[in-house]
Amino acid sequence: MERAAVFDVDGTLVDTNHLHVATWWEAFRQAGHAVPMHAIHRAVGLGSEDLVARLLGDGRDKDQDAELSAAHTALYGQYFDRLPALQDAGKLLRRLHGDGWTVVLATSASGPELSALRRAIDADDAITATASADDVEEGKPAPEPVEHALELAGVPADRAVFVGDTVWDMRAGSRAGVRCVGLLCGGIPRADLEEAGAQAVYDDPAHLLARLADSPLKQS
């Protein structure tokens, strides 16, 4: 029976979380908002609209949301040609594909940003499908991105594992009924990932690959 390995991308496979922090910080600064970087870091992984709402609150000028998102996109886009994949990210996906897993990406990225991330990972031959922000009504921590990834893979939740680096990933995966694996390379503490639903936690893709045999993604 098919099995699906669903992966978040930013901070999980590509080392971009702190780029997002810096570019969101600058987008907020340009719009006259002083938002501390540590708060932005904790919000990375949410879709743009949810991130702005979390950081500026419901009393903000919502007409400014689109401008903030566009500013972040423009600033972050300067890095598209040099986004760094995390160590062994592509190798991990190819190994899982070779072991019979259907590999699907579940990410809030879309369009040119998603294309840049996939170029960085350089493992398109191992990726069966991608559930992007364009495909769902609600982003993480809602379960919809993970549920859509399962639909694309054609497997039930009990035959899937979701790998991510934020509490939003762990909550989305848990709500979708899949086993969750957390990675520390996005900068979120182990305890927070475990509290949000991670059944196992590893340092980064290279560490997960090295421990694959005794992980939730083991071959059997």
Rosetta silent file (secondary structure, phi, psi, omega in degrees, C-alpha in Angstrom):
SEQUENCE: MERAAVFDVDGTLVDTNHLHVATWWEAFRQAGHAVPMHAIHRAVGLGSEDLVARLLGDGRDKDQDAELSAAHTALYGQYFDRLPALQDAGKLLRRLHGDGWTVVLATSASGPELSALRRAIDADDAITATASADDVEEGKPAPEPVEHALELAGVPADRAVFVGDTVWDMRAGSRAGVRCVGLLCGGIPRADLEEAGAQAVYDDPAHLLARLADSPLKQS
SCORE:     score description
SCORE:     0.000 S_00000001
   1 L     0.000  142.378 -177.869    0.000    0.000    0.000 S_00000001
   2 L   -62.045  149.393  173.695    1.224    3.499   -0.839 S_00000001
   3 E  -129.406  145.195 -179.081    2.809    5.671    1.838 S_00000001
   4 E  -117.377  133.097  170.522    3.224    9.445    1.705 S_00000001
   5 E  -108.313  108.378 -176.703    6.065   11.546    3.084 S_00000001
   6 E  -101.278  131.296 -176.347    4.774   15.110    3.192 S_00000001
   7 E  -123.632  131.441  159.507    7.291   17.907    3.667 S_00000001
   8 L   -66.581  164.947 -176.176    7.080   21.542    4.558 S_00000001
   9 L  -115.036  -62.923 -178.432    9.734   23.494    2.615 S_00000001
  10 E   -61.743  124.268  178.462   10.834   26.776    4.235 S_00000001
  11 L    80.979  -13.773 -179.777   13.037   26.005    7.243 S_00000001
  12 L  -104.189  -48.980  178.906   12.583   22.260    6.693 S_00000001
  13 L  -111.469  -25.751 -178.651   14.304   21.612    3.367 S_00000001
  14 E  -127.085  136.852 -171.328   15.615   25.102    2.534 S_00000001
  15 L   -84.254   72.252 -170.711   17.382   27.400    5.030 S_00000001
  16 L  -118.425   -6.008 -173.256   15.108   30.406    4.555 S_00000001
  17 H   -58.131  -42.822 -177.578   13.402   31.161    7.875 S_00000001
  18 H   -75.567  -24.065  170.140   15.790   33.907    8.881 S_00000001
  19 H   -65.334  -41.155  177.062   15.615   35.434    5.404 S_00000001
  20 H   -63.491  -40.836  178.947   11.857   35.624    5.919 S_00000001
  21 H   -59.622  -48.988 -177.022   12.377   37.235    9.320 S_00000001
  22 H   -65.157  -40.838 -176.838   14.687   39.904    7.921 S_00000001
  23 H   -76.626  -33.098  172.293   12.531   40.694    4.897 S_00000001
  24 H   -67.047  -41.670  177.986    9.288   40.803    6.888 S_00000001
  25 H   -56.439  -44.574  179.917   11.012   43.061    9.429 S_00000001
  26 H   -67.935  -38.950  177.897   12.010   45.437    6.633 S_00000001
  27 H   -62.273  -43.349  177.119    8.536   45.339    5.082 S_00000001
  28 H   -64.900  -42.182 -178.799    7.000   46.272    8.442 S_00000001
  29 H   -60.841  -44.783 -179.682    9.634   48.973    9.006 S_00000001
  30 H   -61.613  -28.493 -179.764    8.946   50.562    5.635 S_00000001
  31 L   -91.470    3.632  175.628    5.250   50.713    6.536 S_00000001
  32 L    90.926   16.256 -179.179    5.972   52.362    9.883 S_00000001
  33 L  -109.260  130.021  175.437    5.616   49.322   12.152 S_00000001
  34 L   -97.490   97.434 -178.518    8.245   48.370   14.733 S_00000001
  35 L  -113.683  121.882 -178.033    7.891   44.596   15.008 S_00000001
  36 L   -66.129  144.789 -175.812   10.620   42.698   16.891 S_00000001
  37 H   -63.241  -33.816 -178.978   12.422   40.006   14.958 S_00000001
  38 H   -64.533  -33.996  178.012   11.825   37.343   17.603 S_00000001
  39 H   -69.923  -39.288  177.846    8.068   37.801   17.185 S_00000001
  40 H   -63.198  -42.749 -178.894    8.360   37.545   13.401 S_00000001
  41 H   -57.915  -40.947 -179.013   10.393   34.357   13.756 S_00000001
  42 H   -69.913  -19.216 -179.131    7.645   32.713   15.804 S_00000001
  43 H   -94.991  -14.404  178.976    5.112   33.634   13.110 S_00000001
  44 L   -59.288  136.249 -175.377    7.115   32.331   10.137 S_00000001
  45 L   112.132  -20.665  172.434    5.286   29.388    8.605 S_00000001
  46 L   -81.850  156.338  171.392    1.923   31.104    8.590 S_00000001
  47 L   -64.708  160.636 -173.973    0.486   32.442    5.349 S_00000001
  48 H   -54.741  -47.247 -177.517    1.072   36.150    4.747 S_00000001
  49 H   -62.478  -43.227 -179.914   -2.392   37.277    5.820 S_00000001
  50 H   -69.615  -35.262  178.783   -2.296   35.236    9.021 S_00000001
  51 H   -64.208  -46.401  179.304    1.257   36.360    9.784 S_00000001
  52 H   -62.878  -43.115  179.743    0.336   40.036    9.487 S_00000001
  53 H   -62.286  -41.835 -179.189   -2.786   39.529   11.592 S_00000001
  54 H   -64.820  -38.217 -173.367   -0.823   37.734   14.313 S_00000001
  55 H   -87.013  -30.500 -177.806    1.860   40.432   14.477 S_00000001
  56 H  -106.488  -15.375  175.920   -0.238   43.587   14.060 S_00000001
  57 L    85.493  169.926 -176.596   -3.520   42.440   15.582 S_00000001
  58 L   -72.351  -19.114 -179.305   -7.148   42.804   14.577 S_00000001
  59 L   -84.959    3.971 -178.734   -7.101   46.573   15.120 S_00000001
  60 L   -68.940  167.707  171.243   -4.602   47.157   12.319 S_00000001
  61 L   -79.348   99.461 -174.610   -5.382   48.938    9.061 S_00000001
  62 H   -67.580  -17.962  176.347   -6.281   45.860    7.035 S_00000001
  63 H   -65.672  -16.716 -179.014   -6.086   47.862    3.808 S_00000001
  64 H   -88.446   -9.685 -175.243   -2.316   47.782    4.345 S_00000001
  65 H   -57.414  -46.968 -177.167   -2.096   43.983    4.414 S_00000001
  66 H   -64.436  -37.289  179.024   -1.641   43.573    0.679 S_00000001
  67 H   -66.401  -40.906  177.501    1.062   46.257    0.579 S_00000001
  68 H   -62.362  -45.153  179.615    2.960   44.571    3.404 S_00000001
  69 H   -62.997  -42.489  179.610    2.774   41.201    1.677 S_00000001
  70 H   -65.265  -38.253  178.561    3.904   42.680   -1.639 S_00000001
  71 H   -65.160  -43.283  177.622    6.828   44.447    0.055 S_00000001
  72 H   -61.724  -44.580 -179.680    7.922   41.212    1.717 S_00000001
  73 H   -59.547  -43.503 -179.668    7.632   39.331   -1.575 S_00000001
  74 H   -65.936  -42.509  179.885    9.754   41.932   -3.379 S_00000001
  75 H   -67.332  -44.334 -179.353   12.419   41.959   -0.662 S_00000001
  76 H   -68.269  -32.425 -179.269   12.552   38.184   -0.347 S_00000001
  77 H   -60.828  -19.754  177.876   12.609   37.802   -4.131 S_00000001
  78 L   -65.108  -16.568 -176.915   16.105   39.301   -4.172 S_00000001
  79 L  -102.112    0.563 -172.395   17.354   35.980   -2.787 S_00000001
  80 H   -56.333  -32.115 -175.735   15.600   33.643   -5.230 S_00000001
  81 H   -84.893    1.450 -178.456   18.779   32.871   -7.173 S_00000001
  82 H  -145.531   32.232  176.403   20.728   31.806   -4.086 S_00000001
  83 L   -67.736  130.189 -175.457   18.362   30.131   -1.636 S_00000001
  84 L   -93.251  120.390  172.687   20.390   27.531    0.306 S_00000001
  85 E   -67.594  145.331  174.026   19.076   24.000    0.640 S_00000001
  86 L   -72.992  154.275 -173.906   19.705   22.442    4.033 S_00000001
  87 L   -54.358  128.263  175.364   22.300   19.676    4.118 S_00000001
  88 L    66.459   17.557  179.370   21.128   16.445    2.444 S_00000001
  89 H   -60.506  -51.199  179.288   17.606   17.787    1.796 S_00000001
  90 H   -65.153  -37.965  179.482   17.545   16.510   -1.778 S_00000001
  91 H   -63.593  -38.928  178.203   19.310   13.305   -0.791 S_00000001
  92 H   -62.886  -45.750 -179.593   16.651   12.631    1.864 S_00000001
  93 H   -63.812  -40.792  179.171   13.808   13.050   -0.622 S_00000001
  94 H   -66.702  -37.562  178.483   15.514   10.776   -3.154 S_00000001
  95 H   -63.814  -45.410  179.752   16.147    8.133   -0.509 S_00000001
  96 H   -64.145  -42.517  176.949   12.496    8.147    0.554 S_00000001
  97 H   -58.774  -43.670  178.980   11.349    8.014   -3.058 S_00000001
  98 H   -66.241  -26.904  178.535   13.655    5.057   -3.615 S_00000001
  99 L   -84.225    1.269  175.941   12.230    3.360   -0.522 S_00000001
 100 L    99.329    4.807  176.808    8.735    3.553   -2.005 S_00000001
 101 E   -80.055  142.292  169.641    7.402    6.693   -0.320 S_00000001
 102 E   -87.159  115.944 -174.833    5.312    9.148   -2.338 S_00000001
 103 E   -94.952  123.770  179.910    6.966   12.494   -1.631 S_00000001
 104 E  -130.304  138.329  175.103    4.715   15.563   -1.586 S_00000001
 105 E   -93.538  140.762  175.307    5.545   19.141   -0.622 S_00000001
 106 E  -129.409  106.951 -169.939    3.059   21.169    1.438 S_00000001
 107 L  -142.278  152.402  174.770    4.021   24.830    1.521 S_00000001
 108 L   -81.660   -6.549  177.370    2.572   28.317    1.770 S_00000001
 109 L   -75.949  155.599  176.335    4.892   29.332   -1.077 S_00000001
 110 L  -155.049  172.717  174.535    3.626   29.574   -4.643 S_00000001
 111 H    57.497 -140.181 -177.865    4.586   30.891   -8.058 S_00000001
 112 H   -58.953  -33.204  178.991    8.181   32.078   -8.574 S_00000001
 113 H   -63.397  -46.135  178.860    8.964   31.592   -4.876 S_00000001
 114 H   -63.806  -39.844  177.850    8.008   27.918   -5.004 S_00000001
 115 H   -61.277  -40.828  179.391   10.001   27.475   -8.208 S_00000001
 116 H   -65.657  -39.993  178.722   13.068   28.991   -6.520 S_00000001
 117 H   -64.249  -42.191  179.850   12.679   26.683   -3.524 S_00000001
 118 H   -67.393  -35.210  175.159   12.407   23.620   -5.754 S_00000001
 119 H   -63.232  -39.600  179.977   15.524   24.672   -7.658 S_00000001
 120 H   -64.332  -42.911 -179.686   17.367   24.940   -4.352 S_00000001
 121 H   -67.562  -38.344  176.487   16.291   21.440   -3.254 S_00000001
 122 L    56.419   49.478  179.363   17.196   20.046   -6.698 S_00000001
 123 L  -142.445   37.852 -177.462   15.220   16.819   -6.272 S_00000001
 124 H   -59.416  -27.111  179.752   12.289   17.190   -8.660 S_00000001
 125 H   -66.980  -17.774 -179.140   12.783   13.591   -9.763 S_00000001
 126 H  -102.909   -8.587 -175.144   11.761   12.477   -6.258 S_00000001
 127 E   -97.886  120.041 -178.406    8.814   14.846   -5.754 S_00000001
 128 E   -80.305  -40.499 -175.679    5.441   13.526   -6.896 S_00000001
 129 E  -159.161  167.678  177.908    3.319   16.622   -6.226 S_00000001
 130 E  -135.136  128.551  171.861    3.129   19.955   -4.425 S_00000001
 131 E   -99.088  106.776 -175.015    0.284   21.392   -2.364 S_00000001
 132 L  -104.853  177.972  179.481    0.880   25.146   -2.528 S_00000001
 133 H   -60.935  -26.054 -178.873   -0.851   28.222   -1.141 S_00000001
 134 H   -72.369  -13.877 -171.378   -2.793   28.502   -4.399 S_00000001
 135 H   -98.447   -7.187 -173.242   -4.502   25.168   -3.767 S_00000001
 136 L  -131.544  157.225  177.055   -6.141   25.739   -0.378 S_00000001
 137 L   -82.588  -38.279 -178.586   -8.522   28.151    1.321 S_00000001
 138 L  -123.405  135.711  176.710   -6.760   28.055    4.702 S_00000001
 139 L   -88.724  179.914  176.118   -3.061   27.695    5.402 S_00000001
 140 L   -58.306  143.291   14.001   -1.321   26.073    8.348 S_00000001
 141 L   -86.516    7.903  172.080   -2.097   25.540   11.216 S_00000001
 142 L   -62.553  150.261 -177.027   -5.366   24.511    9.544 S_00000001
 143 L   -76.176   -9.868 -170.982   -5.141   20.894    8.354 S_00000001
 144 H   -55.621  -42.840  178.706   -6.146   21.719    4.781 S_00000001
 145 H   -59.612  -40.651  179.884   -2.612   21.926    3.277 S_00000001
 146 H   -71.801  -41.065  178.333   -1.721   18.495    4.667 S_00000001
 147 H   -61.145  -40.662  178.263   -5.102   17.025    3.719 S_00000001
 148 H   -65.736  -38.360  177.081   -4.655   18.299    0.174 S_00000001
 149 H   -61.322  -39.311  177.857   -1.185   16.754    0.053 S_00000001
 150 H   -65.505  -38.197  176.441   -2.704   13.418    1.077 S_00000001
 151 H   -61.564  -42.983  179.501   -5.292   13.737   -1.691 S_00000001
 152 H   -64.426  -36.001  179.658   -2.513   14.340   -4.197 S_00000001
 153 H   -79.611  -21.985 -178.917   -0.633   11.306   -2.908 S_00000001
 154 L    72.730   35.662 -179.565   -3.780    9.184   -2.820 S_00000001
 155 L  -130.052  152.776  175.400   -3.140    7.831    0.676 S_00000001
 156 L   -77.500  165.451 -176.527   -5.067    7.944    3.975 S_00000001
 157 H   -59.993  -33.667 -176.773   -3.742    9.849    6.965 S_00000001
 158 H   -76.120   -0.270  176.287   -2.613    6.693    8.758 S_00000001
 159 H  -113.907   22.093 -175.393   -0.233    5.956    5.865 S_00000001
 160 E  -133.245  154.134  172.816    1.479    9.348    5.954 S_00000001
 161 E  -129.869  136.267  178.820    4.154   11.253    7.848 S_00000001
 162 E  -112.866  128.293 -178.713    4.468   15.044    7.817 S_00000001
 163 E  -112.255  125.563 -179.835    7.881   16.657    8.334 S_00000001
 164 E  -151.977  179.529 -174.449    8.097   20.327    9.308 S_00000001
 165 L  -124.923   -1.078 -178.003    9.979   22.839   11.426 S_00000001
 166 L  -122.862  164.767  175.295    7.330   25.050   13.070 S_00000001
 167 H   -65.038  -28.624  178.796    4.537   24.630   15.579 S_00000001
 168 H   -65.471  -38.549  176.412    2.152   25.558   12.744 S_00000001
 169 H   -62.998  -48.659 -176.745    3.382   22.520   10.800 S_00000001
 170 H   -63.036  -39.932  179.373    2.959   20.202   13.776 S_00000001
 171 H   -68.089  -40.816  179.169   -0.538   21.497   14.509 S_00000001
 172 H   -63.318  -45.538  179.812   -1.594   21.184   10.869 S_00000001
 173 H   -64.422  -42.414  179.744   -0.284   17.639   10.641 S_00000001
 174 H   -63.113  -41.639  179.460   -1.842   16.608   13.941 S_00000001
 175 H   -68.080  -25.991  177.123   -5.218   18.030   12.926 S_00000001
 176 L   -84.040   -5.854  176.528   -4.967   16.123    9.650 S_00000001
 177 L    83.107   17.987  179.584   -4.384   12.902   11.614 S_00000001
 178 L  -102.509  159.108  172.325   -0.859   12.153   10.349 S_00000001
 179 E   -70.508  141.170 -175.480    2.276   11.337   12.307 S_00000001
 180 E  -117.515  136.391  175.095    4.462   14.431   12.667 S_00000001
 181 E  -119.008  128.881  179.230    8.240   14.757   12.613 S_00000001
 182 E  -102.186  146.231  173.700    9.848   18.029   13.696 S_00000001
 183 E  -118.783  140.831 -176.352   13.176   19.470   12.567 S_00000001
 184 H   -85.437   -6.954 -173.371   15.140   21.975   14.653 S_00000001
 185 H   -69.806  -10.738  175.393   16.785   23.715   11.683 S_00000001
 186 H   -85.723   -7.915  175.752   14.002   26.304   11.504 S_00000001
 187 L    95.790    6.398  179.096   14.991   27.611   14.920 S_00000001
 188 L   -93.345  134.591 -176.670   11.978   26.482   16.975 S_00000001
 189 L   -62.291  149.737  179.351   12.789   24.704   20.273 S_00000001
 190 H   -53.785  -46.175 -176.367   12.300   20.954   20.585 S_00000001
 191 H   -60.083  -38.464  179.968    9.848   21.332   23.476 S_00000001
 192 H   -67.018  -40.757  178.667    7.603   23.606   21.422 S_00000001
 193 H   -65.281  -42.740 -179.978    7.545   21.176   18.493 S_00000001
 194 H   -65.713  -41.659  179.683    6.772   18.242   20.779 S_00000001
 195 H   -63.655  -31.414 -179.036    4.012   20.146   22.552 S_00000001
 196 L   -83.286   -5.924  174.389    2.476   20.980   19.154 S_00000001
 197 L   128.416    0.641  179.421    2.409   17.307   18.135 S_00000001
 198 L   -67.087  127.054  177.819    5.857   16.146   16.966 S_00000001
 199 L   -87.607  -19.805  176.214    6.306   12.436   17.656 S_00000001
 200 E  -151.572  149.138 -178.092   10.028   12.613   16.855 S_00000001
 201 E  -133.922  135.136  179.797   12.459   15.516   16.461 S_00000001
 202 E  -129.366  164.032 -176.551   15.735   15.681   14.513 S_00000001
 203 L   -66.886  -45.987 -172.218   18.297   18.414   13.941 S_00000001
 204 L  -167.862 -179.248 -179.956   17.888   18.783   10.189 S_00000001
 205 H   -58.081  -36.956 -179.600   17.384   16.710    6.993 S_00000001
 206 H   -64.173  -40.777  179.104   20.878   15.230    7.281 S_00000001
 207 H   -66.864  -41.997  177.325   20.191   14.031   10.828 S_00000001
 208 H   -62.717  -42.301  178.848   16.833   12.546    9.817 S_00000001
 209 H   -61.113  -42.882 -179.286   18.478   10.772    6.877 S_00000001
 210 H   -66.541  -27.849 -177.707   21.152    9.325    9.156 S_00000001
 211 L  -106.240   17.727 -173.251   18.472    8.105   11.603 S_00000001
 212 H   -56.789  -37.636 -174.027   15.968    6.992    8.997 S_00000001
 213 H   -63.546  -26.951  179.105   16.032    3.339   10.027 S_00000001
 214 H  -117.058   25.567 -179.849   14.611    4.082   13.497 S_00000001
 215 L  -105.003  171.157  174.018   12.420    7.061   12.540 S_00000001
 216 L   -61.817  -10.992  179.308    8.708    7.250   11.668 S_00000001
 217 L  -104.108   25.801  178.575    9.933    7.175    8.046 S_00000001
 218 L   -64.155  157.754 -170.809   11.630    3.803    8.311 S_00000001
 219 L   -64.792  -39.192 -174.493   11.428    1.575    5.253 S_00000001
 220 L   -81.833    0.000    0.000    9.164   -1.162    6.662 S_00000001
